[in-house]
């Protein structure tokens, strides 16, 4: 279920995308943010897990400044060192590059302190296709049977950058591990702001469950990954010029539909640093 926060929003009107997750914040002006807007957007993020903005005429610098209002920004290792704004991860696909983000995942869980969330801005879009889907990992946990919940709350899993980025960056796993060693995180994570529990494994970066035989770990992880696939936990966002999405990596997963090839889709992402995942027993 969405976080039950009682808030009277004054700077926008939230329009739900689904009963489970997601809301468009109609009327928000990201070109001129003030403390009240920032506070209300953060409250909406906690309530809906992902929030969307339409018709925003902002620059890359304004995108960075708005994201920085929510915390310190991180630099992704896939960002070219020569890029003038290293806080931006540019995700560009077209005839020579098919989209590769079409797996359910939470960003950078291979970090010791994975991101709080990301703000993605549409730069160039195909005529149709290229939607992004989001799935509520709090519901994915809450609707498990009680016996399995109890077991999972005692487990940790290893997350590894090399699973995805060894190939994409053309580097060996050992080279990547020198800077980004594999990290052990709880399978069930307690949200540091809402106190809710969520399922915190994903097919992109989770390697194995600690202390479990590989075949047993793989079998359990596959069943947990499929929790994100349930439509009842999801919303789907159709991009348009001037659109942005802000999602909470601590509570949801996302999937970028790669159905537009060979057309062009260019997005820019700024990401807020988070803290180390933990689990709080009852």
C-alpha positions as CSV (number, residue, x, y, z in Angstrom):
1,X,0.0,0.0,0.0
2,X,1.1,3.6,-0.6
3,X,2.5,5.5,2.4
4,X,-0.5,7.0,4.3
5,X,0.6,10.6,4.8
6,X,-2.0,13.3,5.4
7,X,-0.9,16.2,3.3
8,X,-2.7,19.2,1.9
9,X,-0.8,20.0,-1.3
10,X,-0.9,23.6,-2.2
11,X,1.5,23.8,-5.2
12,X,0.0,21.0,-7.3
13,X,-2.9,18.6,-7.7
14,X,-2.0,14.9,-7.6
15,X,-3.7,12.8,-10.2
16,X,-3.2,9.0,-9.6
17,X,-1.9,6.8,-12.4
18,X,-3.0,3.6,-10.7
19,X,-4.4,2.5,-7.3
20,X,-1.0,1.1,-6.4
21,X,1.7,3.6,-7.4
22,X,2.3,6.9,-9.2
23,X,0.8,10.3,-9.5
24,X,1.1,13.3,-11.9
25,X,1.6,16.5,-10.0
26,X,-0.5,18.9,-12.0
27,X,0.4,22.5,-11.7
28,X,3.9,22.1,-10.3
29,X,6.4,24.6,-11.7
30,X,9.9,23.2,-11.7
31,X,11.5,26.3,-13.3
32,X,10.8,28.3,-10.2
33,X,10.9,25.9,-7.2
34,X,10.8,27.2,-3.6
35,X,11.0,25.5,-0.2
36,X,7.3,24.8,-0.1
37,X,7.3,23.1,-3.5
38,X,10.3,21.0,-2.6
39,X,8.8,19.9,0.7
40,X,5.5,19.0,-1.0
41,X,7.2,17.1,-3.8
42,X,9.2,15.1,-1.2
43,X,5.9,14.3,0.7
44,X,4.3,13.2,-2.6
45,X,7.2,11.0,-3.4
46,X,6.9,9.2,-0.1
47,X,3.1,8.8,-0.6
48,X,3.1,7.7,-4.3
49,X,6.7,6.3,-4.7
50,X,7.0,7.9,-8.1
51,X,5.7,11.3,-9.2
52,X,5.5,12.8,-12.7
53,X,5.6,16.3,-14.1
54,X,4.2,17.6,-17.5
55,X,5.0,20.6,-19.7
56,X,8.1,21.6,-17.9
57,X,10.3,24.0,-19.9
58,X,13.6,23.7,-18.0
59,X,17.2,23.5,-18.9
60,X,19.8,20.8,-17.9
61,X,21.1,23.3,-15.3
62,X,17.6,23.7,-13.8
63,X,17.1,19.9,-13.8
64,X,20.3,19.5,-11.8
65,X,19.4,22.3,-9.4
66,X,15.9,20.9,-8.8
67,X,17.3,17.4,-8.1
68,X,20.0,18.8,-5.8
69,X,17.3,20.3,-3.6
70,X,16.6,16.7,-2.4
71,X,20.2,15.9,-1.5
72,X,23.7,15.4,-2.7
73,X,24.0,14.1,-6.3
74,X,25.9,11.1,-7.4
75,X,28.1,10.5,-10.4
76,X,27.4,7.4,-12.4
77,X,30.5,5.4,-13.7
78,X,28.9,5.3,-17.2
79,X,29.0,9.1,-17.4
80,X,31.9,10.1,-19.8
81,X,34.6,11.9,-17.9
82,X,34.7,14.7,-20.6
83,X,31.0,15.6,-20.0
84,X,30.5,19.1,-18.8
85,X,27.8,18.2,-16.3
86,X,28.9,14.9,-14.7
87,X,25.7,14.8,-12.5
88,X,23.7,13.9,-15.6
89,X,23.6,10.4,-16.9
90,X,22.5,10.6,-20.6
91,X,20.6,7.6,-21.8
92,X,20.5,7.7,-25.6
93,X,19.3,5.0,-28.0
94,X,18.5,4.9,-31.7
95,X,19.3,2.9,-34.8
96,X,22.7,1.9,-33.6
97,X,21.8,1.3,-29.9
98,X,18.8,-0.7,-28.8
99,X,17.5,0.1,-25.3
100,X,18.9,-2.1,-22.6
101,X,17.0,-0.9,-19.5
102,X,14.1,-3.2,-20.1
103,X,14.4,-5.3,-17.0
104,X,12.8,-4.6,-13.6
105,X,15.4,-3.0,-11.4
106,X,16.2,-0.4,-8.7
107,X,19.1,1.8,-9.7
108,X,22.7,1.3,-8.4
109,X,21.9,-1.3,-5.7
110,X,25.6,-2.3,-6.3
111,X,26.6,0.8,-4.3
112,X,27.3,0.6,-0.5
113,X,24.7,3.4,-0.3
114,X,22.3,3.1,-3.2
115,X,20.5,6.1,-4.5
116,X,17.5,7.7,-2.8
117,X,15.9,8.4,-6.1
118,X,16.3,9.7,-9.6
119,X,14.7,12.5,-11.7
120,X,14.5,11.6,-15.4
121,X,13.8,14.2,-18.1
122,X,12.7,13.6,-21.6
123,X,15.0,15.1,-24.3
124,X,14.1,13.4,-27.5
125,X,11.2,10.9,-27.9
126,X,9.9,8.4,-30.5
127,X,6.5,9.1,-31.9
128,X,5.2,6.2,-29.8
129,X,6.6,3.6,-27.5
130,X,9.4,4.1,-24.9
131,X,7.1,4.2,-21.9
132,X,8.5,3.6,-18.4
133,X,6.7,1.3,-15.9
134,X,7.0,1.3,-12.1
135,X,6.2,-1.4,-9.6
136,X,5.4,-1.0,-5.9
137,X,7.9,-3.2,-3.9
138,X,6.1,-2.5,-0.6
139,X,3.0,-4.3,-1.9
140,X,5.3,-7.0,-3.4
141,X,6.5,-7.7,0.1
142,X,3.2,-7.1,2.0
143,X,1.2,-9.6,-0.1
144,X,3.7,-12.5,0.4
145,X,2.6,-15.3,2.7
146,X,3.6,-14.9,6.3
147,X,6.0,-17.8,6.5
148,X,8.0,-16.6,3.5
149,X,8.1,-13.1,4.9
150,X,9.6,-14.3,8.1
151,X,12.3,-16.2,6.2
152,X,13.1,-13.3,3.9
153,X,13.5,-10.9,6.7
154,X,16.4,-12.9,8.0
155,X,18.2,-13.0,4.6
156,X,20.7,-10.8,2.8
157,X,21.8,-10.8,-0.8
158,X,24.9,-9.7,-2.7
159,X,24.5,-7.0,-5.4
160,X,27.2,-6.7,-8.1
161,X,27.9,-3.9,-10.6
162,X,29.6,-6.3,-13.0
163,X,26.4,-8.2,-13.8
164,X,25.3,-5.3,-16.0
165,X,28.2,-2.8,-16.5
166,X,31.1,-5.1,-17.2
167,X,29.8,-5.6,-20.7
168,X,28.4,-2.1,-21.1
169,X,31.6,-0.4,-20.0
170,X,34.0,-2.9,-21.5
171,X,35.7,-3.6,-18.2
172,X,36.4,-6.8,-16.3
173,X,34.6,-7.6,-13.1
174,X,37.8,-7.4,-11.2
175,X,38.5,-3.9,-12.5
176,X,35.1,-2.7,-11.6
177,X,35.3,-4.3,-8.1
178,X,38.4,-2.3,-7.3
179,X,36.2,0.8,-7.0
180,X,32.8,-0.8,-6.6
181,X,33.1,-4.1,-4.6
182,X,30.0,-6.3,-4.4
183,X,27.6,-5.2,-1.6
184,X,25.5,-7.2,0.8
185,X,22.0,-5.7,1.4
186,X,18.9,-7.0,3.2
187,X,16.5,-8.9,1.0
188,X,13.7,-7.0,2.8
189,X,14.5,-3.3,3.3
190,X,13.1,-0.9,5.9
191,X,12.4,2.5,4.3
192,X,14.3,5.2,6.3
193,X,11.5,7.8,6.1
194,X,8.2,5.8,6.0
195,X,9.3,2.8,8.0
196,X,7.6,0.5,5.4
197,X,9.2,-2.7,4.4
198,X,9.9,-3.5,0.7
199,X,11.3,-6.3,-1.4
200,X,14.9,-5.3,-2.2
201,X,16.3,-7.7,-4.8
202,X,16.3,-7.1,-8.6
203,X,17.2,-9.1,-11.6
204,X,19.7,-6.5,-12.8
205,X,22.1,-6.3,-9.9
206,X,21.3,-9.0,-7.3
207,X,23.8,-11.9,-7.6
208,X,22.9,-14.4,-4.9
209,X,21.4,-14.9,-1.4
210,X,24.1,-15.2,1.2
211,X,24.4,-18.7,2.8
212,X,22.2,-20.5,0.3
213,X,23.2,-23.0,-2.3
214,X,23.4,-21.4,-5.8
215,X,20.6,-23.4,-7.3
216,X,18.3,-22.8,-4.3
217,X,19.3,-19.1,-4.3
218,X,18.6,-18.8,-8.1
219,X,15.2,-20.5,-7.7
220,X,14.1,-18.2,-4.8
221,X,15.4,-15.0,-6.5
222,X,13.5,-15.8,-9.7
223,X,10.3,-16.1,-7.8
224,X,10.9,-12.8,-6.0
225,X,11.8,-11.0,-9.3
226,X,8.5,-12.0,-10.7
227,X,6.7,-10.0,-8.0
228,X,7.5,-6.8,-9.9
229,X,5.7,-8.2,-13.0
230,X,2.2,-8.1,-11.4
231,X,0.1,-5.4,-13.1
232,X,-1.8,-4.8,-9.8
233,X,1.4,-3.3,-8.4
234,X,2.2,-1.1,-11.4
235,X,1.7,2.1,-13.2
236,X,2.8,3.0,-16.8
237,X,3.9,6.5,-17.8
238,X,3.8,7.7,-21.4
239,X,6.4,10.3,-22.0
240,X,5.8,13.6,-23.9
241,X,8.0,16.7,-24.4
242,X,8.6,18.5,-21.2
243,X,7.9,15.4,-19.0
244,X,9.9,14.3,-15.9
245,X,9.6,11.4,-13.5
246,X,11.0,11.3,-9.9
247,X,11.0,7.8,-8.4
248,X,12.0,6.5,-5.0
249,X,14.6,3.7,-5.5
250,X,14.0,2.6,-1.9
251,X,10.4,1.6,-2.5
252,X,9.8,0.8,-6.2
253,X,11.4,-0.7,-9.3
254,X,11.1,0.5,-12.8
255,X,11.3,-0.9,-16.4
256,X,12.0,1.1,-19.6
257,X,10.1,-0.5,-22.4
258,X,12.5,-1.0,-25.4
259,X,9.7,-1.1,-28.0
260,X,10.7,1.8,-30.1
261,X,13.8,0.5,-32.0
262,X,15.2,1.8,-34.3
263,X,13.7,5.2,-33.4
264,X,15.5,7.7,-31.2
265,X,14.9,8.0,-27.5
266,X,17.1,10.3,-25.4
267,X,16.7,10.9,-21.7
268,X,18.7,12.6,-19.0
269,X,18.9,11.5,-15.4
270,X,20.1,13.1,-12.2
271,X,20.3,11.0,-9.1
272,X,20.2,11.8,-5.4
273,X,22.6,9.9,-3.1
274,X,21.0,7.6,-0.5
275,X,22.0,5.7,2.6
276,X,22.9,2.1,3.4
277,X,19.9,-0.2,3.3
278,X,18.9,-1.8,6.6
279,X,16.2,-4.0,8.1
280,X,14.5,-3.2,11.3
281,X,12.8,-6.2,13.1
282,X,9.4,-5.7,14.5
